[in-house]
């Protein structure tokens, strides 16, 4: 018989699940002290407490959000995957205990908000009160991020954004070289095709994901062909920032995500662009 693990909430029924080894979370929690955890939770929740309570105390546990959650549905209606359960097992407990939780609890929170929720907002759309459940999940992600309890891949992407302003450690000169190379290569197939760089006054600035110039250049080719066929006056930025993926947003790394957004808009303002077109 498989060993079970308990997920416990003081104000929610006890649930049983199959254990799942999670080295991404096991290592970071080793150095967490109760004092550091409490201080971090109270700092993150702080002035937002009233807004948080307006969500958790308005919820009537009707279950409509569950039917909107792909995690709940794909786990055969396991109640621990319901959006309301995720709130009860994370931020509700933080509030009830006034931040006095242990490292294992933070690990449980990290697993729930990073590996069992896509913050897709569907639950909020189904909620009869329109409660912003993903706002709550985002706050728990923020707590986990500040404490360093984050999936390694997501942390790597965050470091890449903080250092190179894109998610794939792509140097700025490589970005320019790729645009010029694609223009030359696609131009051999399509007469007069151009990929304008830093064209002032263009109507549209196209902003790809970091992976497109590094590994998926066919997206650049297709975009250039579409822009030409549609007769769009367009350009790509010749300066950072050009990667619109903004992966730090998913970690709630506010400082880095704001640098990315500011960089995109600064490029648009610098070139007097009318519209930004973002991939995905």
C-alpha positions in Angstrom: 0.0 0.0 0.0 1.3 3.4 -0.9 2.3 5.7 1.9 0.0 8.7 2.3 0.7 12.2 3.4 -1.6 14.5 5.3 -2.5 18.0 4.2 -3.9 19.8 7.2 -5.9 23.0 7.6 -7.2 24.0 11.0 -10.5 25.2 9.5 -10.8 22.7 6.6 -11.2 18.9 6.5 -8.1 16.8 6.6 -7.1 15.4 3.2 -4.9 12.5 2.1 -2.7 12.4 -0.9 0.1 10.4 -2.5 3.5 11.8 -1.5 5.5 13.5 -4.2 9.3 14.1 -3.9 10.0 17.8 -4.5 13.7 18.6 -4.3 13.0 22.1 -5.7 11.2 22.8 -2.4 13.0 20.5 0.0 16.4 22.3 -0.3 15.2 25.9 0.1 13.2 25.3 3.2 16.2 23.9 5.1 17.4 27.3 6.2 14.0 28.9 6.9 13.4 29.9 10.5 10.0 30.5 12.1 11.0 34.1 12.6 12.0 34.7 9.0 8.8 33.0 7.8 6.5 35.1 10.1 8.3 38.4 9.2 8.0 37.6 5.4 4.3 36.7 5.6 3.4 39.8 7.6 5.4 42.0 5.3 3.7 40.6 2.1 0.2 40.5 3.5 0.6 43.7 5.5 -1.6 46.5 4.0 -3.5 44.0 1.9 -5.1 42.2 4.8 -8.5 43.9 4.3 -8.6 43.0 0.6 -7.6 39.4 1.4 -10.3 39.1 4.1 -12.9 40.5 1.7 -12.2 37.6 -0.6 -11.8 34.7 1.9 -14.8 35.8 4.1 -17.1 36.6 1.2 -16.7 33.1 -0.3 -19.7 30.9 0.4 -18.0 27.6 -0.7 -20.6 27.0 -3.4 -18.1 25.0 -5.5 -18.7 26.7 -8.8 -15.0 27.6 -9.1 -14.1 23.9 -8.9 -15.9 23.2 -12.2 -13.7 25.8 -13.8 -10.4 24.4 -12.6 -8.5 22.0 -14.8 -6.5 20.7 -11.8 -9.7 19.8 -10.0 -11.2 18.2 -13.0 -8.1 16.3 -14.1 -7.7 14.9 -10.6 -11.2 13.3 -10.5 -12.8 15.9 -8.4 -10.3 15.7 -5.5 -11.5 18.4 -3.2 -7.9 19.4 -2.3 -7.5 20.8 -5.9 -10.6 23.0 -5.7 -9.6 26.8 -5.8 -11.4 27.4 -2.5 -9.4 24.6 -0.9 -6.1 26.1 -2.2 -7.0 29.4 -0.5 -8.0 27.6 2.7 -4.8 25.6 2.9 -2.6 28.6 2.2 -3.4 32.2 2.9 -6.3 31.4 5.2 -3.9 29.5 7.5 -1.4 32.4 7.3 -4.0 34.8 8.5 -5.4 32.5 11.2 -1.9 31.8 12.6 -0.7 35.4 12.1 2.2 34.2 10.1 3.3 31.7 12.7 3.8 28.7 10.4 6.7 26.3 9.8 8.9 25.5 6.8 6.9 22.4 5.9 3.8 24.6 5.6 5.6 26.9 3.2 6.6 23.9 1.2 3.0 22.8 1.0 2.0 26.3 -0.1 4.7 26.4 -2.8 3.5 23.1 -4.2 -0.1 24.3 -4.3 0.4 27.7 -5.9 3.2 26.8 -8.3 2.4 23.2 -9.3 -1.4 23.0 -8.9 -2.5 26.3 -10.2 -1.9 28.2 -13.5 -3.3 31.5 -12.3 -5.5 31.4 -15.4 -8.4 33.3 -13.7 -11.1 30.9 -14.9 -12.2 30.3 -11.3 -12.8 34.0 -10.8 -14.9 34.1 -13.9 -17.1 31.4 -12.6 -17.4 32.8 -9.1 -20.9 34.3 -8.6 -19.3 37.1 -6.5 -16.4 37.6 -8.9 -13.9 37.0 -6.2 -10.3 37.5 -7.4 -8.9 34.1 -6.4 -5.8 34.5 -8.4 -4.9 37.6 -6.5 -4.8 35.4 -3.4 -2.7 32.8 -5.2 -0.4 35.5 -6.4 0.2 36.7 -2.9 1.1 33.2 -1.7 3.5 33.0 -4.7 5.0 36.3 -3.5 5.6 34.9 0.0 7.2 31.8 -1.4 9.4 33.8 -3.8 10.7 36.1 -1.1 11.5 33.0 1.0 13.2 31.4 -2.0 10.9 28.4 -2.2 10.3 28.3 -5.9 10.6 25.7 -8.7 14.2 25.8 -10.0 13.2 26.4 -13.7 11.1 29.4 -12.8 13.9 30.8 -10.7 16.4 30.3 -13.5 14.1 32.3 -15.9 13.7 35.0 -13.3 17.5 35.3 -13.0 17.8 35.5 -16.7 15.3 38.3 -16.9 17.0 40.2 -14.1 20.4 39.9 -15.8 19.7 39.9 -19.6 16.1 41.3 -19.7 14.9 38.2 -21.5 14.2 34.6 -20.4 16.9 32.8 -22.4 20.1 34.6 -21.5 20.2 36.1 -25.1 22.7 38.9 -25.6 21.5 42.1 -27.2 23.9 41.9 -30.1 22.6 38.3 -30.8 19.1 39.7 -30.9 20.1 42.3 -33.6 22.1 39.7 -35.5 19.1 37.3 -35.6 16.8 39.9 -36.9 19.2 40.8 -39.7 19.9 37.2 -40.5 16.2 36.4 -40.7 15.6 39.4 -43.0 18.3 38.2 -45.3 17.2 34.6 -45.3 13.5 35.2 -45.7 14.2 38.1 -48.2 15.8 35.5 -50.5 12.4 33.9 -50.7 10.1 36.9 -50.5 11.0 39.9 -52.6 11.3 43.3 -50.7 10.7 41.7 -47.3 12.1 43.7 -44.4 12.4 43.4 -40.7 12.8 47.0 -39.6 14.8 47.7 -36.5 14.2 50.8 -34.5 12.0 52.4 -37.1 10.7 55.7 -35.7 7.0 56.4 -36.1 6.0 52.9 -37.0 2.4 51.9 -36.3 3.3 48.6 -34.7 6.1 47.3 -32.6 6.3 43.5 -32.5 7.7 42.0 -29.2 8.4 38.3 -29.3 9.1 35.7 -26.6 12.8 35.2 -25.8 12.7 31.7 -27.2 11.7 32.9 -30.7 15.0 34.5 -31.7 17.0 31.9 -29.9 15.4 28.6 -30.9 12.2 29.2 -32.8 13.2 31.6 -35.5 10.4 30.4 -37.8 8.1 32.6 -35.7 10.1 35.6 -36.8 9.9 34.5 -40.5 6.1 34.0 -40.3 5.5 37.3 -38.5 7.5 39.2 -41.1 5.5 37.6 -43.9 2.2 38.4 -42.2 3.2 42.0 -41.6 4.3 42.4 -45.2 1.1 40.8 -46.6 -1.1 42.9 -44.3 0.8 46.1 -45.3 1.6 47.0 -41.7 4.1 49.7 -40.9 6.1 47.8 -38.2 9.3 47.5 -36.4 11.2 45.7 -33.7 13.2 47.5 -30.9 16.9 47.8 -31.3 17.4 48.3 -27.6 16.4 46.2 -24.6 13.7 45.4 -23.7 12.2 43.2 -26.5 11.2 40.0 -24.8 7.5 40.4 -23.7 7.2 37.0 -21.9 7.9 38.6 -18.5 8.3 35.4 -16.6 9.0 37.2 -13.3 5.3 38.1 -13.2 4.4 34.5 -12.5 6.8 34.5 -9.5 5.5 37.9 -8.3 9.0 39.3 -8.5 7.7 42.8 -8.7 11.0 44.6 -9.1 12.0 42.6 -12.2 8.6 42.4 -13.8 8.3 46.2 -13.6 11.7 46.6 -15.3 10.4 44.5 -18.2 7.2 46.4 -18.6 8.9 49.7 -18.2 11.5 48.7 -20.8 8.8 47.7 -23.4 6.9 51.0 -23.0 10.1 53.1 -23.0 11.0 51.6 -26.4 7.5 52.4 -27.7 7.7 56.0 -26.4 11.3 56.4 -27.8 10.2 55.4 -31.3 6.7 57.0 -31.1 4.9 53.7 -31.6 1.1 53.5 -31.8 0.6 49.8 -31.0 2.4 47.0 -29.2 1.9 43.5 -30.6 2.9 40.8 -28.2 3.4 37.1 -28.9 0.8 34.9 -27.1 
